[in-house]
């Protein structure tokens, strides 16, 4: 069943005034842009509510099936719809027919709430192709600024460790956001491991420094020491936990029976030994 019960009205006679035809084309295009603004609002709300989640992988896939859009065009509709949610001036200009969808689609690739007003002026003054050129240049500048910002940030990263006069170490540094977040999580886990038992018995009202619970800064220092110890043990034996270990030495009973044998762990040059008792000695554990 067709969507419209009545066909669209026939265009004016081909001999009509071209100026009037041009005005009608412009007016109708503005109405289409206003309808597109309403359509984008509906798409944003539809996507936010997950209305497409009934067998489709995304809102764009649903649009491609239900409305017949090309998949690339459908993805662009969804992208622009979400971008306009934080760009009210561009959304209002599209709803009033002041900017075409082509212009708004290009501007939303670089627009932010801070630059929206300036880009709106650019959109009103230039053609769609002119705006596309401006947006491409804007994106190149953004990428260049981002790369310079990353380079400046990386140049400021570092970790400095120096020993104070009393033997303590002073640690100062700056980490990348990802590494910093990882360090914070590791310190939290180590601090929880160290103090999960002492918190249950600690007296928060204690005034004696020897019995008062450690401050958060002290806990952070102890947690960092635990991380360092764990890392060293892991380097020695990647499969072993980060804890102290024992070395077990197994010696034959015959060697242990002869305390004058250099292979005996109790052997010492020039030492005199009492007569050994009958029977073999047990294996010796050296901790």
One Martini backbone bead per residue (centre of mass of N, CA, C, O) as a GRO file, in nm:
protein
  287
    1UNK     BB    1   0.094   0.037   0.025
    2UNK     BB    2   0.093   0.350  -0.011
    3UNK     BB    3   0.179   0.627   0.170
    4UNK     BB    4   0.025   0.795  -0.044
    5UNK     BB    5  -0.298   0.864  -0.169
    6UNK     BB    6  -0.171   1.119  -0.308
    7UNK     BB    7  -0.038   1.282  -0.541
    8UNK     BB    8   0.167   1.498  -0.640
    9UNK     BB    9   0.176   1.786  -0.762
   10UNK     BB   10   0.203   1.938  -1.040
   11UNK     BB   11   0.390   2.119  -1.206
   12UNK     BB   12   0.423   2.382  -1.353
   13UNK     BB   13   0.428   2.533  -1.620
   14UNK     BB   14   0.692   2.557  -1.842
   15UNK     BB   15   0.610   2.883  -1.890
   16UNK     BB   16   0.680   2.981  -1.635
   17UNK     BB   17   0.828   3.169  -1.414
   18UNK     BB   18   1.152   3.121  -1.319
   19UNK     BB   19   1.150   3.274  -1.050
   20UNK     BB   20   0.917   3.117  -0.923
   21UNK     BB   21   1.052   2.845  -0.944
   22UNK     BB   22   1.296   2.911  -0.768
   23UNK     BB   23   1.139   2.982  -0.512
   24UNK     BB   24   1.002   2.706  -0.481
   25UNK     BB   25   1.258   2.540  -0.453
   26UNK     BB   26   1.367   2.685  -0.200
   27UNK     BB   27   1.123   2.637  -0.017
   28UNK     BB   28   1.117   2.329  -0.037
   29UNK     BB   29   1.406   2.286   0.070
   30UNK     BB   30   1.351   2.409   0.348
   31UNK     BB   31   1.134   2.202   0.425
   32UNK     BB   32   1.321   1.956   0.403
   33UNK     BB   33   1.520   2.047   0.621
   34UNK     BB   34   1.313   2.062   0.848
   35UNK     BB   35   1.235   1.762   0.825
   36UNK     BB   36   1.520   1.657   0.881
   37UNK     BB   37   1.541   1.761   1.167
   38UNK     BB   38   1.309   1.589   1.272
   39UNK     BB   39   1.429   1.319   1.187
   40UNK     BB   40   1.689   1.334   1.363
   41UNK     BB   41   1.543   1.343   1.632
   42UNK     BB   42   1.410   1.066   1.602
   43UNK     BB   43   1.668   0.900   1.565
   44UNK     BB   44   1.796   0.966   1.837
   45UNK     BB   45   1.564   0.851   2.009
   46UNK     BB   46   1.553   0.568   1.884
   47UNK     BB   47   1.846   0.491   1.959
   48UNK     BB   48   1.832   0.541   2.267
   49UNK     BB   49   1.586   0.316   2.295
   50UNK     BB   50   1.636   0.067   2.099
   51UNK     BB   51   1.432   0.016   1.847
   52UNK     BB   52   1.636  -0.175   1.666
   53UNK     BB   53   1.652  -0.421   1.890
   54UNK     BB   54   1.512  -0.669   1.663
   55UNK     BB   55   1.778  -0.794   1.477
   56UNK     BB   56   1.968  -0.558   1.470
   57UNK     BB   57   2.291  -0.402   1.489
   58UNK     BB   58   2.164  -0.112   1.414
   59UNK     BB   59   2.029   0.183   1.325
   60UNK     BB   60   2.142   0.185   1.037
   61UNK     BB   61   2.033  -0.093   0.954
   62UNK     BB   62   1.737  -0.019   0.994
   63UNK     BB   63   1.727   0.217   0.791
   64UNK     BB   64   1.811   0.054   0.543
   65UNK     BB   65   1.552  -0.124   0.558
   66UNK     BB   66   1.304   0.076   0.614
   67UNK     BB   67   1.399   0.335   0.416
   68UNK     BB   68   1.641   0.274   0.194
   69UNK     BB   69   1.923   0.329   0.275
   70UNK     BB   70   2.231   0.367   0.255
   71UNK     BB   71   2.459   0.266   0.477
   72UNK     BB   72   2.626   0.527   0.474
   73UNK     BB   73   2.385   0.723   0.504
   74UNK     BB   74   2.279   0.603   0.767
   75UNK     BB   75   2.529   0.662   0.940
   76UNK     BB   76   2.517   0.969   0.899
   77UNK     BB   77   2.246   1.021   1.029
   78UNK     BB   78   2.326   0.921   1.308
   79UNK     BB   79   2.564   1.106   1.356
   80UNK     BB   80   2.419   1.379   1.319
   81UNK     BB   81   2.203   1.336   1.532
   82UNK     BB   82   2.402   1.324   1.774
   83UNK     BB   83   2.553   1.590   1.727
   84UNK     BB   84   2.295   1.782   1.757
   85UNK     BB   85   2.249   1.733   2.064
   86UNK     BB   86   2.520   1.946   2.118
   87UNK     BB   87   2.401   2.152   1.867
   88UNK     BB   88   2.161   2.382   1.876
   89UNK     BB   89   2.223   2.590   1.647
   90UNK     BB   90   2.235   2.396   1.410
   91UNK     BB   91   1.959   2.267   1.455
   92UNK     BB   92   1.794   2.532   1.422
   93UNK     BB   93   1.893   2.605   1.136
   94UNK     BB   94   1.775   2.351   1.006
   95UNK     BB   95   1.474   2.386   1.102
   96UNK     BB   96   1.459   2.680   0.943
   97UNK     BB   97   1.632   2.655   0.664
   98UNK     BB   98   1.928   2.796   0.673
   99UNK     BB   99   2.044   2.506   0.656
  100UNK     BB  100   2.167   2.249   0.509
  101UNK     BB  101   2.237   1.924   0.535
  102UNK     BB  102   2.515   1.936   0.399
  103UNK     BB  103   2.633   2.147   0.590
  104UNK     BB  104   2.580   2.007   0.860
  105UNK     BB  105   2.733   1.750   0.804
  106UNK     BB  106   3.010   1.891   0.783
  107UNK     BB  107   3.017   2.054   1.056
  108UNK     BB  108   2.987   1.799   1.255
  109UNK     BB  109   3.290   1.701   1.224
  110UNK     BB  110   3.405   1.977   1.404
  111UNK     BB  111   3.202   2.053   1.600
  112UNK     BB  112   3.155   2.244   1.897
  113UNK     BB  113   3.030   2.422   2.153
  114UNK     BB  114   3.264   2.641   2.109
  115UNK     BB  115   3.252   2.646   1.766
  116UNK     BB  116   2.957   2.682   1.663
  117UNK     BB  117   2.918   2.986   1.603
  118UNK     BB  118   3.141   3.013   1.389
  119UNK     BB  119   3.035   2.786   1.197
  120UNK     BB  120   2.762   2.914   1.142
  121UNK     BB  121   2.876   3.155   0.982
  122UNK     BB  122   3.008   2.984   0.765
  123UNK     BB  123   2.748   2.841   0.666
  124UNK     BB  124   2.599   3.109   0.573
  125UNK     BB  125   2.834   3.216   0.367
  126UNK     BB  126   2.868   2.939   0.231
  127UNK     BB  127   2.905   2.680   0.050
  128UNK     BB  128   2.915   2.346   0.049
  129UNK     BB  129   3.198   2.321  -0.084
  130UNK     BB  130   3.336   2.531   0.094
  131UNK     BB  131   3.286   2.384   0.363
  132UNK     BB  132   3.438   2.127   0.297
  133UNK     BB  133   3.716   2.265   0.280
  134UNK     BB  134   3.718   2.380   0.567
  135UNK     BB  135   3.690   2.109   0.717
  136UNK     BB  136   3.946   1.977   0.612
  137UNK     BB  137   4.138   2.192   0.731
  138UNK     BB  138   4.042   2.167   1.024
  139UNK     BB  139   4.124   1.868   1.062
  140UNK     BB  140   4.424   1.908   1.010
  141UNK     BB  141   4.469   2.102   1.247
  142UNK     BB  142   4.374   1.910   1.468
  143UNK     BB  143   4.585   1.688   1.417
  144UNK     BB  144   4.829   1.870   1.460
  145UNK     BB  145   4.758   1.960   1.746
  146UNK     BB  146   4.748   1.678   1.868
  147UNK     BB  147   5.043   1.597   1.806
  148UNK     BB  148   5.170   1.830   1.965
  149UNK     BB  149   5.039   1.763   2.235
  150UNK     BB  150   5.161   1.480   2.263
  151UNK     BB  151   5.456   1.570   2.250
  152UNK     BB  152   5.448   1.753   2.498
  153UNK     BB  153   5.353   1.540   2.697
  154UNK     BB  154   5.589   1.336   2.657
  155UNK     BB  155   5.815   1.538   2.745
  156UNK     BB  156   5.689   1.552   3.054
  157UNK     BB  157   5.762   1.275   3.109
  158UNK     BB  158   5.845   1.116   3.430
  159UNK     BB  159   6.095   0.971   3.667
  160UNK     BB  160   6.203   1.068   3.997
  161UNK     BB  161   6.493   0.956   4.194
  162UNK     BB  162   6.593   1.031   4.533
  163UNK     BB  163   6.820   1.067   4.797
  164UNK     BB  164   6.821   1.133   5.111
  165UNK     BB  165   6.996   1.196   5.399
  166UNK     BB  166   6.824   0.954   5.559
  167UNK     BB  167   6.770   0.735   5.300
  168UNK     BB  168   6.536   0.823   5.167
  169UNK     BB  169   6.295   0.831   4.910
  170UNK     BB  170   6.227   1.046   4.632
  171UNK     BB  171   5.922   1.069   4.447
  172UNK     BB  172   5.885   1.200   4.107
  173UNK     BB  173   5.610   1.246   3.862
  174UNK     BB  174   5.491   1.177   3.515
  175UNK     BB  175   5.203   1.035   3.364
  176UNK     BB  176   5.016   0.884   3.170
  177UNK     BB  177   4.689   0.823   3.185
  178UNK     BB  178   4.708   0.515   3.154
  179UNK     BB  179   4.941   0.465   3.356
  180UNK     BB  180   4.809   0.607   3.596
  181UNK     BB  181   4.559   0.426   3.620
  182UNK     BB  182   4.721   0.165   3.665
  183UNK     BB  183   4.866   0.254   3.924
  184UNK     BB  184   4.619   0.310   4.098
  185UNK     BB  185   4.505   0.023   4.089
  186UNK     BB  186   4.755  -0.117   4.209
  187UNK     BB  187   4.760   0.039   4.478
  188UNK     BB  188   4.481  -0.041   4.575
  189UNK     BB  189   4.532  -0.346   4.580
  190UNK     BB  190   4.779  -0.341   4.772
  191UNK     BB  191   4.643  -0.192   5.008
  192UNK     BB  192   4.422  -0.402   5.054
  193UNK     BB  193   4.615  -0.635   5.120
  194UNK     BB  194   4.763  -0.498   5.369
  195UNK     BB  195   4.475  -0.362   5.525
  196UNK     BB  196   4.233  -0.567   5.568
  197UNK     BB  197   4.317  -0.647   5.869
  198UNK     BB  198   4.396  -0.380   6.026
  199UNK     BB  199   4.117  -0.236   6.013
  200UNK     BB  200   3.968  -0.428   6.222
  201UNK     BB  201   4.191  -0.346   6.473
  202UNK     BB  202   4.201  -0.057   6.454
  203UNK     BB  203   4.252   0.259   6.628
  204UNK     BB  204   4.138   0.574   6.544
  205UNK     BB  205   4.202   0.710   6.849
  206UNK     BB  206   4.487   0.688   6.837
  207UNK     BB  207   4.802   0.869   6.943
  208UNK     BB  208   5.009   0.664   6.898
  209UNK     BB  209   5.228   0.615   6.645
  210UNK     BB  210   5.267   0.301   6.694
  211UNK     BB  211   4.928   0.243   6.691
  212UNK     BB  212   4.846   0.402   6.469
  213UNK     BB  213   4.714   0.431   6.185
  214UNK     BB  214   4.792   0.463   5.878
  215UNK     BB  215   4.818   0.663   5.640
  216UNK     BB  216   4.762   0.702   5.313
  217UNK     BB  217   5.053   0.768   5.238
  218UNK     BB  218   5.174   0.521   5.379
  219UNK     BB  219   5.015   0.312   5.221
  220UNK     BB  220   5.128   0.389   4.944
  221UNK     BB  221   5.422   0.321   5.010
  222UNK     BB  222   5.373   0.021   5.080
  223UNK     BB  223   5.243  -0.053   4.808
  224UNK     BB  224   5.490   0.011   4.633
  225UNK     BB  225   5.676  -0.196   4.767
  226UNK     BB  226   5.502  -0.442   4.687
  227UNK     BB  227   5.526  -0.404   4.382
  228UNK     BB  228   5.833  -0.430   4.368
  229UNK     BB  229   5.856  -0.714   4.493
  230UNK     BB  230   5.672  -0.858   4.290
  231UNK     BB  231   5.839  -0.789   4.036
  232UNK     BB  232   6.101  -0.934   4.121
  233UNK     BB  233   5.981  -1.219   4.160
  234UNK     BB  234   5.870  -1.241   3.872
  235UNK     BB  235   6.149  -1.226   3.733
  236UNK     BB  236   6.264  -1.485   3.860
  237UNK     BB  237   5.949  -1.616   3.867
  238UNK     BB  238   5.674  -1.599   3.673
  239UNK     BB  239   5.510  -1.843   3.837
  240UNK     BB  240   5.547  -1.689   4.097
  241UNK     BB  241   5.470  -1.550   4.369
  242UNK     BB  242   5.484  -1.248   4.566
  243UNK     BB  243   5.696  -1.420   4.771
  244UNK     BB  244   5.853  -1.583   4.988
  245UNK     BB  245   6.117  -1.829   4.974
  246UNK     BB  246   6.241  -2.168   4.950
  247UNK     BB  247   6.528  -2.380   4.991
  248UNK     BB  248   6.575  -2.719   4.892
  249UNK     BB  249   6.803  -2.963   5.018
  250UNK     BB  250   6.921  -3.271   4.885
  251UNK     BB  251   7.074  -3.545   5.064
  252UNK     BB  252   7.243  -3.806   5.099
  253UNK     BB  253   7.287  -4.029   5.350
  254UNK     BB  254   7.591  -4.090   5.307
  255UNK     BB  255   7.687  -3.797   5.328
  256UNK     BB  256   7.569  -3.740   5.612
  257UNK     BB  257   7.727  -3.963   5.762
  258UNK     BB  258   7.982  -3.801   5.644
  259UNK     BB  259   8.121  -3.523   5.801
  260UNK     BB  260   8.403  -3.530   5.618
  261UNK     BB  261   8.244  -3.449   5.377
  262UNK     BB  262   8.233  -3.180   5.161
  263UNK     BB  263   7.924  -3.238   5.076
  264UNK     BB  264   7.855  -3.166   5.350
  265UNK     BB  265   7.680  -2.901   5.497
  266UNK     BB  266   7.857  -2.948   5.784
  267UNK     BB  267   8.121  -2.892   5.665
  268UNK     BB  268   8.454  -2.822   5.813
  269UNK     BB  269   8.755  -2.715   5.815
  270UNK     BB  270   8.918  -2.863   6.095
  271UNK     BB  271   8.695  -3.016   6.217
  272UNK     BB  272   8.545  -3.177   6.494
  273UNK     BB  273   8.367  -3.485   6.550
  274UNK     BB  274   8.144  -3.673   6.659
  275UNK     BB  275   8.002  -3.954   6.692
  276UNK     BB  276   7.793  -4.110   6.509
  277UNK     BB  277   7.493  -4.211   6.471
  278UNK     BB  278   7.268  -4.425   6.406
  279UNK     BB  279   7.183  -4.367   6.102
  280UNK     BB  280   7.018  -4.155   5.911
  281UNK     BB  281   6.988  -3.843   5.798
  282UNK     BB  282   6.801  -3.598   5.729
  283UNK     BB  283   6.690  -3.378   5.543
  284UNK     BB  284   6.788  -3.050   5.462
  285UNK     BB  285   6.662  -2.727   5.546
  286UNK     BB  286   6.708  -2.421   5.374
  287UNK     BB  287   6.591  -2.073   5.443
   0.00000   0.00000   0.00000
